Amino acid sequence: MAIIFPFVILVTVAVVQAAMWVHARSIALTAAREGVAAARVYQAPDSAGAARAQETLGRLAGDSLTATSVSTSGSSTTEVRVTVTGSAPSLIPGVGGLSVSQSAGAPRERWTTP
């Protein structure tokens, strides 16, 4: 029993750490999708996507996703792309958080000729 208990504790910490990373990924993806939804609307300003993604992170992230940044690089006149990066907190003191990066993209709404 004394030999197995440290292994059980290690597995438990690993499972909780993985769950925290998955949750942080979910928050980043939600923010990226919200940013794309705001930026792809007809005649939306270029900064609308990044602003909505930052606002979504402000509402959802808390301590679950830290050191966040939002980028709209990769967007064009016909497509919107929002990338949210950050880090999930670590359960092990002194070890940096796990990196998280999620992107979303969609075509811009625009008038075209048939």
C-alpha positions as CSV (number, residue, x, y, z in Angstrom):
1,M,0.0,0.0,0.0
2,A,2.8,2.4,0.8
3,I,4.3,1.8,-2.6
4,I,1.1,2.3,-4.5
5,F,-0.1,5.5,-2.7
6,P,2.4,7.9,-4.3
7,F,1.5,6.6,-7.7
8,V,-2.2,7.2,-7.0
9,I,-1.4,10.8,-5.9
10,L,0.6,11.4,-9.0
11,V,-2.1,10.0,-11.3
12,T,-4.7,12.2,-9.5
13,V,-2.6,15.4,-9.9
14,A,-2.1,14.5,-13.6
15,V,-5.8,14.0,-14.2
16,V,-6.7,17.3,-12.5
17,Q,-3.9,19.1,-14.5
18,A,-5.2,17.7,-17.7
19,A,-8.8,18.8,-16.8
20,M,-7.5,22.4,-16.1
21,W,-5.7,22.4,-19.5
22,V,-8.8,21.2,-21.4
23,H,-11.0,23.8,-19.6
24,A,-8.5,26.6,-20.6
25,R,-8.6,25.4,-24.2
26,S,-12.4,25.5,-24.1
27,I,-12.3,29.1,-22.9
28,A,-9.8,30.1,-25.6
29,L,-11.9,28.5,-28.3
30,T,-15.0,30.2,-27.1
31,A,-13.3,33.6,-27.1
32,A,-12.0,33.0,-30.6
33,R,-15.4,31.9,-31.9
34,E,-17.0,35.0,-30.3
35,G,-14.4,37.2,-32.0
36,V,-15.1,35.6,-35.4
37,A,-18.8,36.0,-34.9
38,A,-18.4,39.8,-34.2
39,A,-15.8,40.4,-37.0
40,R,-17.5,38.6,-39.8
41,V,-20.7,40.7,-39.7
42,Y,-21.3,42.9,-42.8
43,Q,-19.3,46.2,-42.5
44,A,-17.8,45.3,-39.1
45,P,-14.7,47.3,-38.2
46,D,-11.4,45.4,-38.3
47,S,-11.0,45.7,-34.5
48,A,-14.4,44.2,-33.7
49,G,-13.1,40.6,-33.5
50,A,-10.2,41.2,-31.2
51,A,-12.4,43.5,-28.9
52,R,-15.1,40.8,-28.6
53,A,-12.6,38.1,-27.9
54,Q,-10.9,40.2,-25.2
55,E,-14.3,41.0,-23.7
56,T,-15.2,37.3,-23.7
57,L,-11.9,36.4,-22.0
58,G,-12.7,39.0,-19.4
59,R,-16.0,37.4,-18.6
60,L,-14.9,33.7,-18.7
61,A,-11.2,33.3,-18.1
62,G,-10.7,34.3,-14.5
63,D,-7.7,32.4,-13.2
64,S,-8.3,29.5,-15.6
65,L,-6.5,31.1,-18.6
66,T,-3.7,33.6,-17.9
67,A,-1.3,35.7,-19.9
68,T,-3.8,35.9,-22.8
69,S,-3.3,37.5,-26.1
70,V,-5.7,37.9,-29.1
71,S,-4.5,38.1,-32.7
72,T,-6.4,38.7,-35.9
73,S,-3.4,38.0,-38.2
74,G,-4.3,35.7,-41.0
75,S,-7.5,37.7,-41.7
76,S,-8.1,39.0,-45.2
77,T,-10.8,40.9,-47.0
78,T,-12.8,37.7,-47.5
79,E,-12.0,35.7,-44.3
80,V,-11.8,36.4,-40.6
81,R,-9.3,34.5,-38.3
82,V,-9.0,35.1,-34.6
83,T,-6.3,33.3,-32.5
84,V,-6.4,33.3,-28.7
85,T,-3.3,32.2,-26.8
86,G,-2.6,32.0,-23.1
87,S,-1.5,29.5,-20.5
88,A,-3.4,27.2,-18.1
89,P,-2.2,27.3,-14.5
90,S,0.1,24.6,-13.2
91,L,-0.6,22.5,-10.1
92,I,3.2,22.1,-9.5
93,P,4.8,25.1,-7.9
94,G,7.6,26.6,-9.8
95,V,6.6,25.1,-13.1
96,G,5.1,27.4,-15.7
97,G,1.6,26.8,-17.0
98,L,0.8,24.7,-20.1
99,S,0.5,26.7,-23.3
100,V,-2.9,27.0,-24.9
101,S,-3.6,28.3,-28.5
102,Q,-7.0,28.1,-30.2
103,S,-8.1,29.6,-33.6
104,A,-11.4,30.1,-35.3
105,G,-12.1,31.4,-38.8
106,A,-15.1,32.1,-41.1
107,P,-15.8,34.0,-44.3
108,R,-16.8,37.6,-44.0
109,E,-20.3,38.6,-44.9
110,R,-20.2,40.8,-48.0
111,W,-22.1,41.6,-51.1
112,T,-21.1,39.7,-54.2
113,T,-22.3,39.7,-57.8
114,P,-24.1,36.6,-58.8
